[in-house]
């Protein structure tokens, strides 16, 4: 056969999806939704989607995720590993960079659909490293806000009846226990207030971050005011 008439092999794609209990609730991106995006991308870009590996309810270290390890093991030179976003791939800069280095050594491209990242180019590889740093920075910010809220909540009174304070649930023996999702909201409120924002601006900031009340409604100034109000210690 004349080499000029040989067909160009169709590039292969391997998909990877992941959700954790917290991650799926916060981001609202299910395994099925991630898989659909990966299939759509592969079809439009002319890739043969060989397989999709998944990790359901796992958010720990990358070497403890069997789905991710299977996806990495299946990748061969010239393949592309497709993920919905870098946060689905790894949570830390170190893990992301380790995966990028492993893929690069094997001649495998990383494609992240949310960030429109194509690792087949030098610019794409540089962008992947920058996005990994930013993802870890955002994760660290959430952690700092939560710690701030926890300190704030530790100074609050024990439940003695009436309206249950935001950030708490009622535990054994009438003790208040911290609700971590609400603690993140409180931490964000305190951070925005410390930056000089008013009540309405704080409400807008919470809405932009997708943070809502227990009933799923946008916060209103009165609710933010109650969060910021000092509460007396229990006797």
Beta strands, then each sheet from edge to edge (+ up, - down):
strand 1: 12-19
strand 2: 48-56
strand 3: 80-83
strand 4: 109-112
strand 5: 117-118
strand 6: 168-170
strand 7: 176-178
sheet 1: 2+ 1+ 3+ 4+ 5-
sheet 2: 6+ 7-
end
